[in-house]
Amino acid sequence: MLTVASSGLILAGVAALQSGRLHYPNYWGGPVFAPLAIVIGVLGLILVIAKWRSFDQTGASISGKAARRRRRPIGERPPIETFDKPWNP
């Protein structure tokens, strides 16, 4: 999605500059500075290229309390939840 959005910013900025304007209207009619849109689009593409390999990893390594919670068996409940409530089977 970031690639599509960045490409859209770059293309809209280049189209405005090709027609001799420094601004183009956005969806709501506000002016967008075309060179800034191009720079933001290029930064977005650089971010996609730099982070491409980390997109396929499923999760960051965690430590501390979060890691202990992940290692805890699913069936184990904390003592406060052992009381049978209608909403807690």
RODOVEX-981900 format. One record per residue (C-alpha): residue number from 1; residue in three letters; x, y, z. Coordinates in nm, 2 decimals. Example, Ala and Ser with C-alpha at 12.3 -4.5 7.8 and 13.67 -1.06 7.14 Angstrom:
// residues 2
{k->1; r->ALA; X->1.23; Y->-0.45; Z->0.78}
{k->2; r->SER; X->1.37; Y->-0.11; Z->0.71}
***
This chain:
// residues 89
{k->1; r->MET; X->0.00; Y->0.00; Z->0.00}
{k->2; r->LEU; X->0.29; Y->0.24; Z->0.08}
{k->3; r->THR; X->0.43; Y->0.17; Z->-0.27}
{k->4; r->VAL; X->0.10; Y->0.26; Z->-0.44}
{k->5; r->ALA; X->0.05; Y->0.57; Z->-0.22}
{k->6; r->SER; X->0.41; Y->0.69; Z->-0.28}
{k->7; r->SER; X->0.38; Y->0.63; Z->-0.65}
{k->8; r->GLY; X->0.06; Y->0.83; Z->-0.66}
{k->9; r->LEU; X->0.22; Y->1.12; Z->-0.48}
{k->10; r->ILE; X->0.52; Y->1.12; Z->-0.72}
{k->11; r->LEU; X->0.30; Y->1.10; Z->-1.03}
{k->12; r->ALA; X->0.06; Y->1.37; Z->-0.91}
{k->13; r->GLY; X->0.35; Y->1.60; Z->-0.83}
{k->14; r->VAL; X->0.53; Y->1.54; Z->-1.16}
{k->15; r->ALA; X->0.20; Y->1.60; Z->-1.35}
{k->16; r->ALA; X->0.15; Y->1.93; Z->-1.18}
{k->17; r->LEU; X->0.51; Y->2.04; Z->-1.25}
{k->18; r->GLN; X->0.48; Y->1.93; Z->-1.62}
{k->19; r->SER; X->0.18; Y->2.15; Z->-1.66}
{k->20; r->GLY; X->0.37; Y->2.45; Z->-1.51}
{k->21; r->ARG; X->0.20; Y->2.47; Z->-1.17}
{k->22; r->LEU; X->0.37; Y->2.44; Z->-0.83}
{k->23; r->HIS; X->0.05; Y->2.33; Z->-0.66}
{k->24; r->TYR; X->-0.23; Y->2.08; Z->-0.74}
{k->25; r->PRO; X->-0.56; Y->2.03; Z->-0.56}
{k->26; r->ASN; X->-0.60; Y->1.74; Z->-0.32}
{k->27; r->TYR; X->-0.93; Y->1.54; Z->-0.27}
{k->28; r->TRP; X->-1.08; Y->1.82; Z->-0.05}
{k->29; r->GLY; X->-0.97; Y->2.10; Z->-0.28}
{k->30; r->GLY; X->-0.67; Y->2.22; Z->-0.07}
{k->31; r->PRO; X->-0.34; Y->2.30; Z->-0.24}
{k->32; r->VAL; X->-0.06; Y->2.05; Z->-0.23}
{k->33; r->PHE; X->0.30; Y->2.17; Z->-0.30}
{k->34; r->ALA; X->0.41; Y->1.95; Z->-0.58}
{k->35; r->PRO; X->0.79; Y->1.93; Z->-0.50}
{k->36; r->LEU; X->0.71; Y->1.84; Z->-0.14}
{k->37; r->ALA; X->0.47; Y->1.57; Z->-0.26}
{k->38; r->ILE; X->0.75; Y->1.43; Z->-0.48}
{k->39; r->VAL; X->1.00; Y->1.43; Z->-0.19}
{k->40; r->ILE; X->0.75; Y->1.25; Z->0.04}
{k->41; r->GLY; X->0.68; Y->0.99; Z->-0.23}
{k->42; r->VAL; X->1.04; Y->0.92; Z->-0.28}
{k->43; r->LEU; X->1.10; Y->0.89; Z->0.09}
{k->44; r->GLY; X->0.81; Y->0.64; Z->0.10}
{k->45; r->LEU; X->0.96; Y->0.43; Z->-0.18}
{k->46; r->ILE; X->1.30; Y->0.44; Z->0.00}
{k->47; r->LEU; X->1.13; Y->0.31; Z->0.32}
{k->48; r->VAL; X->0.97; Y->0.03; Z->0.13}
{k->49; r->ILE; X->1.30; Y->-0.07; Z->-0.03}
{k->50; r->ALA; X->1.49; Y->-0.05; Z->0.31}
{k->51; r->LYS; X->1.23; Y->-0.25; Z->0.50}
{k->52; r->TRP; X->1.15; Y->-0.50; Z->0.22}
{k->53; r->ARG; X->1.32; Y->-0.80; Z->0.39}
{k->54; r->SER; X->1.16; Y->-0.74; Z->0.73}
{k->55; r->PHE; X->0.81; Y->-0.74; Z->0.59}
{k->56; r->ASP; X->0.80; Y->-1.12; Z->0.56}
{k->57; r->GLN; X->0.91; Y->-1.18; Z->0.92}
{k->58; r->THR; X->0.61; Y->-1.27; Z->1.14}
{k->59; r->GLY; X->0.71; Y->-1.09; Z->1.46}
{k->60; r->ALA; X->0.97; Y->-0.91; Z->1.65}
{k->61; r->SER; X->1.16; Y->-1.09; Z->1.93}
{k->62; r->ILE; X->1.00; Y->-0.99; Z->2.26}
{k->63; r->SER; X->1.14; Y->-1.01; Z->2.61}
{k->64; r->GLY; X->1.04; Y->-0.96; Z->2.96}
{k->65; r->LYS; X->0.68; Y->-0.99; Z->3.08}
{k->66; r->ALA; X->0.54; Y->-1.03; Z->2.72}
{k->67; r->ALA; X->0.77; Y->-1.32; Z->2.65}
{k->68; r->ARG; X->0.67; Y->-1.50; Z->2.98}
{k->69; r->ARG; X->0.30; Y->-1.45; Z->2.88}
{k->70; r->ARG; X->0.37; Y->-1.60; Z->2.54}
{k->71; r->ARG; X->0.54; Y->-1.91; Z->2.69}
{k->72; r->ARG; X->0.26; Y->-1.97; Z->2.94}
{k->73; r->PRO; X->0.02; Y->-2.25; Z->2.85}
{k->74; r->ILE; X->-0.31; Y->-2.13; Z->2.70}
{k->75; r->GLY; X->-0.52; Y->-2.33; Z->2.94}
{k->76; r->GLU; X->-0.36; Y->-2.17; Z->3.24}
{k->77; r->ARG; X->-0.56; Y->-1.88; Z->3.39}
{k->78; r->PRO; X->-0.45; Y->-1.63; Z->3.65}
{k->79; r->PRO; X->-0.59; Y->-1.69; Z->4.00}
{k->80; r->ILE; X->-0.82; Y->-1.40; Z->3.98}
{k->81; r->GLU; X->-1.00; Y->-1.56; Z->3.69}
{k->82; r->THR; X->-1.05; Y->-1.90; Z->3.85}
{k->83; r->PHE; X->-1.38; Y->-1.79; Z->4.00}
{k->84; r->ASP; X->-1.66; Y->-1.92; Z->3.77}
{k->85; r->LYS; X->-1.85; Y->-1.64; Z->3.62}
{k->86; r->PRO; X->-2.12; Y->-1.67; Z->3.36}
{k->87; r->TRP; X->-1.91; Y->-1.48; Z->3.11}
{k->88; r->ASN; X->-1.59; Y->-1.67; Z->3.19}
{k->89; r->PRO; X->-1.63; Y->-2.04; Z->3.11}
***
